[in-house]
Amino acid sequence: QVQLVESGGGLVHPGGSLRLSCAASGFTSYGDTIGWFRQAPGKEREGVSCISSNDGSAYYADSVKGRFTISRDSAKNTVYLQMDSLNPVDTAFYYCALGTRTTVQHMCRWVAGVDFWGKGTLVTVSS
């Protein structure tokens, strides 16, 4: 059984940076898609960035493109989300997710094909 545990959330000023970590345990198959989603109060959950374990291809939402970077350390079985130039609009609970039969575009754009969710970590961007 796959378990996903997020860490790295917290309070940061506008323009600051945070790095989120998603530690995965249990069996993961070649071709899995792992990604980050976020949900602000009163809003729908949206895909932020996803990465393929197959070829390393990545997807970024337009709202974070150029500011966020997703990466994976295969040896540590950990996926990171480096968040720079943070804005108050980035404030949300951030969730790590894994899909076994999907693509980065499908999972991230439509919040679809997710088989496992982490419990989330809160990111607050405020002055």
N, C-alpha and C positions, 0 to 999 in steps of 0.2 A: 504494500500500500504506500502510495506516495504522500509525503507530508511536506508542506511548504511553510516556511517560517520567515516572515519579514522582520527587518530591523532597520534602524537608521533614521526614523522619523523624528520630528521635533519642531521647535520654534526657530524661525530664521527671519531676518529682516529682508525687505525687498532688495533685490540685487545680489543676495547671498546664494550660497550653495549648500546642497546636501547630497549625500550618497546613500541610496537605499540598497539593502542587500536582501536577497531571497535565497535561503539555504534549503536545498532539496534533499530529501532522504527517501529511501525506498527505490524500487526499480523504475527506471526511465528508459524508454525505447529510443533507438535511433530514429530520427525524424520528428521527435517531439517538438512542439512549439511552446515556448515559455514567454510570458509577457507581463507587463505592468498595466493595471487599470486603476482608475480613480473615481471616487464618487464624493461630490460635495453635497451638503445638506439641501434637500429639496430638488436635487438634480439626478438625472439618469447616470448610471455607471458607464464610463467611456474608456475605450482603449487608449493608452498612452504610447506604449512602445512594445513590440514583440520581436523575438528573435528565434530563428530556426536552429535547432540542434543538428540538422542535416547539413546545410550548406552555409550557415552563419548569416544568411540574409536577414535584414532587419526592416521593420516598419516603424514609422513615427507619425503620430498625429500632427497635422499642420500646426496646431497651436503650440507644439513643443519643439518642432523641427529647428535645429540649429542651437538649441539650448540644452536639450537632454541627450544623453548618450547611453545606450544599452550595451552591455558586454557580458561575457560569460567566462568564468574560470572553471574549465572542465575538471581539473584536478581537485578542486574544492567543491564541485557540484553546486556552484553558487552563481546566480545572475545578479548583476548590479545595474542600478539606474543612477547615473551621475546627473544631477540637476543643477544647472547653473543659471544665473540671471533670473532667479525666481521672482514671480509676481504674486500679489495677493490672489489672483484668479487661480493660481496653482494650489491653493489651500483645499485639502480633501483628504479622505482616507485613501491610501494607496494599497492595492491588493496585488499580490503575485498570483499568477494562474498558469496552469499547464493543460495543454490539449494534445491528445495522442493521434488524432486523425483529422488534422486541420492544417491550415496554412497561416502564415503571419498576417496576411491581408484579411482573411476571413475571420480569424479570431479577434484581431485588434479592431477592425472597422465595425464589426457587427456584434461584438461580445458574444460570440457563438463558438460552439465546439469545445468549451472548457470542461475538462474532466475533474480538475482539482483546483480548489481555491485556498489561499492562505487566509489568515484571520485579519490581516490588514495592519497598517501602521499610519499614524496621523501625522500629516505635514501641515504646519500652520505658517503662513507667510504674512507677517504683520509688522508694522512699525511701532 
